[in-house]
């Protein structure tokens, strides 16, 4: 079965996010003073072949832990769903 995973990797809330701070200031300077606490992260989408959704989730979790995030500075969350194929 083929699955699709959407992964978000974000800086830990306790850490300073210089990119987010710069975007917040730019928004304020452009009249959006009501915007606060912008955080900038990474969004990754991947397709994965697996026997089941549980197996796909296990592989995605392993990839996140080993390759996609730095646990000292970032957290991650993901979803896995069956890839819908369209036949016409």
C-alpha positions in Angstrom: 0.0 0.0 0.0 1.1 3.5 -0.6 0.8 6.2 2.0 1.5 10.0 2.1 3.0 11.7 5.1 3.0 15.4 6.0 5.7 16.3 8.5 6.2 19.6 10.3 9.5 20.3 12.0 9.4 23.4 14.3 11.8 25.1 16.6 11.2 24.3 20.3 9.0 27.0 21.9 11.6 27.6 24.6 14.2 28.6 21.9 14.6 31.9 20.1 13.4 31.8 16.5 15.4 34.5 14.7 13.5 33.9 11.4 10.1 34.1 13.1 11.2 37.3 14.9 12.3 38.9 11.7 8.9 38.0 10.0 7.1 39.4 13.1 8.9 42.7 12.8 8.3 42.9 9.1 4.6 42.3 9.6 4.5 45.0 12.3 6.3 47.4 10.0 3.6 46.8 7.4 0.6 47.5 9.5 0.0 44.1 11.1 0.7 45.0 14.7 -1.8 42.3 15.9 0.4 39.5 14.7 2.7 38.0 17.4 4.9 35.0 18.0 5.6 33.9 14.4 7.5 30.6 14.2 9.3 29.4 11.1 9.8 25.7 10.5 10.0 23.1 7.8 7.1 21.2 6.1 8.0 17.9 4.4 5.7 15.7 2.4 6.7 12.2 1.3 5.2 9.1 -0.2 6.0 5.8 1.4 5.3 2.2 0.5 4.3 0.1 3.5 2.3 -3.0 4.5 0.0 -1.0 6.8 -0.6 2.5 8.2 1.1 1.4 11.4 4.2 0.3 9.5 4.2 3.6 7.6 3.9 5.6 10.8 6.8 3.6 12.3 9.0 4.3 9.3 8.1 8.0 9.2 8.8 8.3 13.0 12.2 6.7 12.5 13.0 9.1 9.6 12.1 12.1 11.7 14.2 10.9 14.7 17.2 9.9 12.6 17.3 12.5 9.8 14.7 15.3 9.8 14.9 17.0 13.1 17.5 18.1 15.7 16.0 17.1 19.1 18.1 19.7 20.9 16.4 22.5 18.9 13.3 21.1 17.1 10.2 19.1 17.6 8.2 17.3 15.0 4.7 16.1 14.3 3.3 14.1 11.3 0.3 12.6 9.8 0.1 9.5 7.6 -2.8 8.7 5.3 -3.4 6.2 2.5 -2.6 7.7 -0.8 -5.7 8.0 -2.9 -5.2 7.0 -6.5 -7.5 8.2 -9.2 -8.5 6.0 -12.0 -10.4 7.3 -14.9 
